[in-house]
Structure formats: C-alpha cells, structure tokens
Amino acid sequence: MTVPTGRFISFEGIDGSGKSTQAKRLAAALEADGFEVVLTREPGGSAGAEEIRALVLQGEPDRWSAETEILLFTAARRDHMERTILPALAAGKVVICDRFADSTRMYQGLSRGDLRALVDQLHALMIGREPDLTLLFDMDPDVSHARAVERDSIDSRFENFGASLQKAMRSGFLELAAAAPKRFRIVNAARDIDAIAADTLSVIKAHLG
C-alpha cells in the first residue's frame, strides 16, 4: 500500500475503557483547532467493513471459528484501508481509528487459543501498515467489563466471553506497548473523563507538532 502523507492514530484498550468516547472528543478538539479529521472505527469504517462488523460482533460467542474470524477481520480491515484510511491520509488528514490491528492481535489472538502468529502473518500480507501513533487506554479489567456489560449493546459478542478474556487482553495490550514504545502511549483511563481528554489532546498535539 502507498505511503500516505497524513497522520494515522489508533485508540486501543479493553472493552469499557472509554476509548470510543475519547476518540470522539479528540476529533472535535482537533477540528476546532483547524485540523481536517476523519474519525473511524474497526471493525467497520467503510460500507463493506460495516457489513462484516455485524457478522463478527453479533450472535453467540462460538458463532465463528477463531480462524474464520481472523479472515473476516482482515477482509474488513483491507476494505477499510482502501476506501477510507488511505485516501484520507493521502489528502493530509488526521485519521483517528477506534481499534485497529492491535485489537485483532488481542481478541482473535487470545480468545480461543494462541493464534497471534496467524494474525501477524495475515496483517503483513494484506495490510502492511501500523498506525503512526497508538494510544492505549488502560484500566482495571473488572471495572471496564462491568461498564461494557451495562451498555447492553447489540455488538456485545466479545463481552460475552467474560471478564477473564478482558484480563488476558489487558496484559497482552501492555506487552504490545512495551514491545513498541515508539508507537504506543499509555493513558490512565481510570480517571475523570475531562482529565483523560486533556491528557489525550496534549499527547496528540505533541505528536502532530
């Protein structure tokens, strides 16, 4: 895939960590400062990827095999990159993506066996790009899982795997951050929403220069 000119920022974290709310607040703050922003999400972010989102996030936890699920997420991400992310970056815009490949590395890589190597192989083959900066919203998985369950969203399939998966994923996300310190910034998500938003904006403005 071609090298874009904009900035690609991803937000990661376990379910209920507040990253989606913070992504919206950051987009609004950057737009108020004159930046052109594209706020998107995964799975989804393009017409085809949104159709796949309904397939993978709804239904029973065992609806798909882990391998089939990885293929579906990769297909959605490829379409999202082609139709939304790369055109926006080529136009010099700031792309804020609520979840990206790191979530697949954690959810599909950990939920039903150790399939991380398969996720990475498909990513290298079909996507071939990481975000320029990733913010990891970190908090107690018991608290975040309770929040996620209270939302009672239709897209709740992974929340139904239980709090144990969230605990494993928190550890996994922190390991990813430790392995790629130049790309990751860890945000304490167990604080007041305004304090988190202020810190998030400060980190992003420093990154954008």
C-alpha positions in Angstrom: 0.0 0.0 0.0 1.2 3.5 -0.8 2.9 5.7 1.8 0.4 8.4 2.9 1.1 12.0 4.0 -1.4 12.4 6.8 -1.2 11.0 10.4 -2.8 7.7 11.4 -3.7 7.4 15.1 -5.3 4.4 16.7 -7.1 4.1 20.0 -6.9 0.7 21.8 -8.0 -0.8 25.1 -10.2 -3.4 26.6 -14.0 -3.2 26.4 -15.4 -0.4 28.6 -12.1 1.6 28.8 -13.7 4.7 27.4 -11.6 4.9 24.2 -14.6 5.5 21.9 -15.7 8.5 23.9 -12.2 9.9 24.0 -11.8 9.4 20.2 -14.9 11.5 19.6 -13.7 14.2 22.0 -10.3 14.3 20.4 -11.7 14.6 16.9 -13.9 17.5 17.9 -10.9 19.2 19.7 -8.6 18.9 16.7 -11.3 20.1 14.3 -11.8 23.1 16.5 -8.0 23.8 16.1 -8.3 23.7 12.3 -7.2 20.1 11.6 -9.0 18.0 9.0 -10.0 14.8 10.8 -11.5 11.5 9.8 -13.0 9.6 12.8 -13.5 5.9 12.0 -13.7 2.6 13.7 -12.9 -1.1 13.4 -14.4 -3.4 12.5 -16.1 -1.1 10.1 -15.3 2.3 8.7 -16.4 1.5 5.1 -19.6 0.2 3.7 -18.2 -3.3 3.2 -16.4 -3.4 6.5 -19.6 -2.3 8.3 -21.4 -5.3 6.9 -18.7 -7.6 8.2 -18.9 -5.8 11.6 -22.5 -7.1 12.0 -21.3 -10.6 11.2 -18.4 -10.7 13.8 -19.8 -8.6 16.7 -23.3 -10.1 16.9 -24.5 -13.5 17.8 -23.2 -16.2 20.1 -19.6 -16.3 21.2 -18.9 -19.5 19.3 -20.6 -18.3 16.1 -17.3 -18.5 14.1 -14.1 -20.5 14.5 -11.2 -18.3 15.5 -9.5 -18.8 12.1 -12.6 -17.8 10.2 -13.0 -14.7 12.4 -9.4 -13.6 11.7 -10.1 -13.8 8.0 -13.3 -11.8 8.3 -11.5 -9.1 10.4 -8.6 -9.0 7.9 -11.1 -8.6 4.9 -12.9 -5.8 6.8 -9.6 -4.0 7.5 -8.4 -4.3 3.9 -11.6 -2.7 2.6 -11.4 0.0 5.4 -7.8 0.8 4.4 -8.5 1.0 0.7 -11.7 3.1 0.9 -11.4 5.2 4.0 -8.0 5.4 5.7 -5.5 5.6 2.8 -7.5 8.2 0.8 -7.8 10.4 4.0 -4.1 10.1 4.7 -3.2 10.9 1.1 -5.2 14.1 1.5 -3.1 15.1 4.5 -5.9 14.4 7.1 -5.6 13.1 10.7 -7.2 9.7 10.9 -8.4 8.6 14.3 -9.3 5.0 14.3 -11.2 3.3 17.2 -9.4 0.0 17.2 -7.0 -1.4 14.6 -4.8 -4.4 14.1 -3.7 -4.5 17.8 -7.2 -5.4 18.8 -7.2 -8.4 16.4 -3.9 -9.4 17.8 -5.5 -9.5 21.3 -9.1 -10.6 20.7 -8.6 -13.2 17.9 -5.0 -14.0 19.0 -6.1 -14.8 22.6 -9.8 -15.6 22.8 -9.6 -19.2 21.7 -6.0 -20.3 21.6 -2.7 -18.7 20.6 -3.3 -17.5 17.1 -1.2 -14.4 17.3 1.3 -15.6 14.7 -1.5 -16.2 12.2 -2.9 -12.7 12.8 0.6 -11.2 12.2 1.1 -13.2 9.0 -2.2 -12.0 7.5 -1.5 -8.4 8.6 1.9 -8.4 6.9 0.4 -9.9 3.7 -2.8 -7.9 3.3 -2.4 -4.7 5.4 1.3 -4.0 5.8 1.0 -0.8 7.9 0.8 0.1 11.5 -0.6 3.4 12.9 1.8 6.3 13.3 0.8 6.5 17.0 -1.3 4.3 19.2 -3.0 5.4 22.5 -3.7 2.5 24.9 -6.4 3.3 27.4 -5.6 1.2 30.4 -7.7 0.4 33.4 -8.8 -2.3 35.8 -10.5 -5.0 33.6 -13.1 -5.9 36.2 -14.3 -2.3 36.2 -14.2 -1.9 32.4 -16.0 -5.2 31.8 -18.8 -4.2 34.2 -19.2 -0.9 32.2 -19.3 -2.8 28.9 -22.0 -5.2 30.2 -24.1 -2.3 31.5 -24.1 -0.8 28.0 -26.1 -3.8 26.7 -25.1 -3.1 23.1 -26.1 -5.2 20.2 -22.4 -5.5 19.4 -21.7 -7.5 22.6 -20.4 -10.8 21.3 -16.9 -10.4 22.7 -18.2 -9.0 26.0 -20.0 -12.3 26.4 -16.6 -14.1 26.6 -16.4 -12.8 30.2 -14.0 -10.8 32.4 -11.3 -13.4 32.2 -10.7 -12.5 28.5 -10.5 -8.8 29.4 -7.8 -9.5 32.0 -5.8 -11.5 29.5 -6.2 -8.8 26.9 -5.1 -6.1 29.3 -1.9 -7.9 29.9 -1.5 -8.5 26.2 -2.0 -4.9 25.3 0.6 -3.8 27.9 3.0 -6.3 26.4 2.4 -4.8 22.9 3.1 -1.3 24.2 6.3 -2.5 25.9 7.4 -4.1 22.6 6.7 -0.9 20.5 7.4 2.0 22.8 7.9 4.5 19.9 4.4 3.9 18.7 2.5 3.4 21.9 1.5 5.9 24.6 -0.4 4.6 27.7 -3.2 6.6 29.1 -4.6 6.1 32.6 -8.3 5.6 31.8 -9.4 5.2 35.4 -9.8 9.0 35.9 -12.3 11.7 35.3 -13.3 11.9 31.6 -12.2 15.5 31.3 -8.7 14.8 32.7 -8.3 11.9 30.3 -9.4 14.1 27.4 -6.9 16.8 28.3 -4.0 14.3 28.5 -5.1 12.7 25.2 -5.1 16.1 23.4 -1.8 17.0 24.9 -0.2 13.8 23.7 -1.7 14.1 20.2 -0.7 17.8 19.8 2.9 16.9 20.7 2.9 14.1 18.1 1.4 16.4 15.4 4.0 19.1 16.2 
